[in-house]
Amino acid sequence: MAQPAPGQRVTVYVYLDETTDRIVATAKWDRFLSEEPFPGQAGDEVKLFIAAETDLGYSAIVNGTHQGLLYYNEVFKPLRLGDTPTGYVRQVRPDGKLDISLQKLGYAEALDAAQVILDALRKANGSLPLSDKSEADDIYRRLGMSKKVFKKALGSLYKQGLVQLLPEQTRLVEGK
């Protein structure tokens, strides 16, 4: 790693060098993570520490012990080194590393997204200029979720009779 610039964020592991009895830091933090199998499974909620940015996404320290990866195409909010979001294990890979998501998996993800949509509708006086035909960027900008998750959640709200779907907008059903 090159010399860090003033103000640049860098993840380091700090420890006591027993030879010199001095506190030292290394940017090779991944060497100090557990080599034991991850004690959890897909779907588990985990605490993350965003440690580095890679070509594929963000390397994260999971529960302070294991390494995981958040892929760029699954991150729908800005992240910085040092952030500590809650994540969810998507998959434990054969090499022991973890694929992580910031969203709950499966139906639980749609339930959370549905609540976000309802809250946004109520805040906007019952109408949002978004529909299942909206651009993914517009959905992300307004609600912070992918189009796929938005459509799942919207379908759930529609089936419950809570929203009315129009070509260019979504409306809250009166009295809901």
C-alpha positions in Angstrom: 0.0 0.0 0.0 1.2 3.5 -0.8 1.7 6.1 1.8 -1.7 7.4 2.9 -2.5 11.0 2.1 -3.6 13.4 4.9 -7.4 13.0 5.4 -7.5 9.6 3.6 -9.2 6.8 5.5 -7.2 3.6 5.9 -8.2 0.4 7.8 -5.4 -0.9 10.1 -5.0 -3.6 12.7 -3.3 -2.3 15.9 -1.4 -4.6 18.2 1.4 -4.8 20.7 4.7 -6.0 19.1 6.0 -8.2 21.8 9.6 -8.0 20.6 9.8 -4.2 20.9 7.0 -3.8 23.4 5.6 -1.0 21.2 2.1 -0.5 19.8 2.2 -0.9 16.0 -0.3 -0.8 13.2 -0.5 -2.7 9.9 -2.7 -2.2 6.8 -2.7 -6.0 6.4 -5.7 -6.3 8.7 -7.1 -9.4 6.9 -4.2 -11.5 8.2 -5.6 -11.1 11.7 -9.2 -12.5 11.0 -10.3 -15.9 12.1 -9.5 -18.9 10.0 -12.2 -20.9 11.8 -15.4 -21.6 9.8 -18.0 -18.8 10.1 -20.3 -19.9 13.0 -23.5 -18.6 11.2 -25.5 -19.3 8.1 -27.3 -17.6 5.2 -29.9 -15.1 6.4 -28.1 -14.3 9.7 -28.0 -10.6 10.7 -24.4 -9.4 11.2 -22.5 -6.3 12.3 -20.2 -5.0 9.5 -17.1 -2.8 9.5 -16.4 -1.5 5.9 -12.7 -2.1 5.7 -11.7 -1.6 2.0 -13.0 -1.0 -1.5 -12.2 -3.6 -4.2 -12.9 -4.1 -7.8 -16.0 -6.1 -7.0 -17.4 -4.1 -4.0 -16.6 -3.5 -0.4 -14.6 -5.8 1.8 -16.1 -5.9 5.3 -15.1 -7.3 8.6 -18.1 -9.4 9.8 -18.8 -9.6 13.5 -15.2 -8.5 14.1 -13.9 -11.9 13.1 -14.4 -12.9 9.4 -14.1 -11.3 6.0 -17.1 -10.7 3.8 -17.9 -8.9 0.5 -20.7 -6.5 -0.4 -21.0 -6.5 -4.2 -21.4 -3.1 -5.8 -24.6 -4.1 -7.6 -26.3 -4.9 -4.2 -25.3 -1.7 -2.4 -28.0 1.0 -2.6 -26.6 3.6 -0.3 -23.2 5.4 -0.1 -20.6 3.6 2.0 -17.3 4.9 3.4 -14.4 3.1 5.0 -15.1 2.8 8.7 -18.9 2.7 8.4 -20.6 0.0 10.6 -23.9 -0.9 9.0 -26.0 -4.0 9.8 -25.8 -6.7 7.1 -27.1 -10.1 6.3 -25.2 -13.2 5.3 -26.2 -14.0 1.7 -23.9 -17.0 1.4 -21.0 -18.8 3.1 -18.6 -19.6 0.3 -16.5 -22.8 0.2 -13.3 -20.8 0.8 -14.9 -19.5 4.1 -15.5 -16.0 2.9 -18.9 -14.5 3.1 -21.2 -12.8 0.6 -23.0 -10.1 2.4 -26.0 -7.9 1.7 -27.3 -4.8 3.3 -30.9 -5.9 2.8 -32.7 -8.8 4.4 -33.1 -11.9 2.2 -36.2 -13.0 0.5 -39.7 -12.1 1.7 -38.3 -10.2 4.8 -36.6 -7.8 2.4 -39.9 -7.1 0.6 -41.7 -6.5 3.9 -39.1 -3.9 4.9 -39.3 -2.3 1.5 -43.1 -2.2 1.6 -42.9 -0.2 4.9 -40.4 2.2 3.3 -42.9 2.7 0.4 -45.8 3.3 2.7 -43.9 5.8 4.8 -42.8 7.7 1.6 -46.4 7.7 0.3 -47.7 9.1 3.6 -45.0 11.7 3.7 -45.8 12.8 0.1 -49.6 13.2 0.7 -50.5 9.8 -0.7 -48.8 9.9 -4.1 -45.4 9.0 -5.5 -44.3 9.6 -9.1 -43.0 6.0 -9.3 -44.5 2.9 -10.8 -43.3 -0.5 -11.8 -42.2 1.1 -15.1 -40.0 3.7 -13.5 -36.3 3.8 -14.1 -34.1 2.0 -11.6 -32.2 5.2 -10.9 -35.3 7.1 -10.0 -36.5 4.4 -7.6 -33.0 4.3 -5.9 -32.8 8.1 -5.7 -36.2 8.4 -4.0 -36.4 5.2 -1.9 -32.9 3.8 -1.7 -33.8 0.4 -3.0 -33.4 -1.6 -6.2 -36.1 -1.8 -8.8 -36.5 -5.6 -8.2 -37.1 -5.1 -4.5 -39.4 -2.1 -5.2 -41.5 -4.2 -7.6 -41.8 -7.1 -5.1 -42.9 -4.7 -2.3 -45.3 -2.8 -4.6 -46.9 -6.1 -5.6 -47.3 -7.0 -2.0 -48.9 -3.6 -1.2 -51.2 -3.9 -4.2 -52.4 -7.4 -3.2 -53.2 -6.1 0.3 -55.3 -3.3 -1.3 -53.1 -0.6 0.2 -52.0 1.1 -3.1 -53.4 1.9 -6.5 -51.0 1.5 -9.4 -51.2 4.0 -12.2 -49.0 4.3 -15.3 -46.8 7.1 -13.9 -47.4 6.9 -10.2 -48.4 5.0 -7.1 -51.2 6.2 -4.9 -52.1 5.3 -1.4 -55.7 3.9 -1.2 -57.9 6.4 0.7 -58.2 5.6 4.4 -55.3 3.2 4.5 
